[in-house]
Amino acid sequence: MKKINAPYLTKKINQLNKKIHRAEEQGNKNKIWWRKIKLEKLKDKLKEINF
């Protein structure tokens, strides 16, 4: 099992941002919606780890 630490989460957030921007260019609103929800969860986990 992978360790979930700050560098790992920031990497995943960056990857997800790239996917969101790509989906915006393609006009796929469903993917954008789901990925933004996942992005918020990752950001919350990152805040918990940093505090």
C-alpha positions as CSV (number, residue, x, y, z in Angstrom):
1,M,0.0,0.0,0.0
2,K,1.3,3.4,-0.9
3,K,2.1,6.0,1.7
4,I,-0.2,8.9,1.4
5,N,1.9,12.0,2.2
6,A,2.0,15.6,1.0
7,P,4.2,15.1,-2.1
8,Y,2.1,12.2,-3.3
9,L,-1.1,14.2,-2.8
10,T,0.3,17.3,-4.6
11,K,1.3,15.0,-7.5
12,K,-2.2,13.6,-7.7
13,I,-3.8,17.1,-7.5
14,N,-1.6,18.2,-10.4
15,Q,-2.5,15.2,-12.5
16,L,-6.2,15.8,-11.8
17,N,-5.9,19.4,-12.8
18,K,-4.4,18.4,-16.1
19,K,-7.3,16.0,-16.7
20,I,-9.9,18.7,-15.8
21,H,-8.4,21.2,-18.2
22,R,-8.3,18.5,-21.0
23,A,-11.9,17.7,-20.4
24,E,-12.9,21.4,-20.4
25,E,-11.3,21.7,-23.9
26,Q,-13.2,18.6,-25.1
27,G,-16.4,20.0,-23.5
28,N,-17.2,16.9,-21.4
29,K,-19.1,18.4,-18.5
30,N,-19.7,15.0,-16.7
31,K,-16.0,14.3,-16.4
32,I,-15.3,17.8,-15.2
33,W,-18.0,17.5,-12.5
34,W,-16.7,14.2,-11.1
35,R,-13.0,15.3,-11.3
36,K,-13.7,18.5,-9.4
37,I,-15.4,16.5,-6.6
38,K,-12.4,14.2,-6.4
39,L,-10.1,17.3,-6.5
40,E,-11.8,18.8,-3.5
41,K,-11.4,15.5,-1.5
42,L,-7.7,15.4,-2.3
43,K,-7.3,19.0,-1.2
44,D,-9.1,18.3,2.0
45,K,-6.8,15.3,2.7
46,L,-3.7,17.5,2.0
47,K,-5.0,20.1,4.5
48,E,-5.4,17.4,7.1
49,I,-1.9,16.1,6.6
50,N,-0.3,19.6,6.7
51,F,-2.0,20.5,10.0
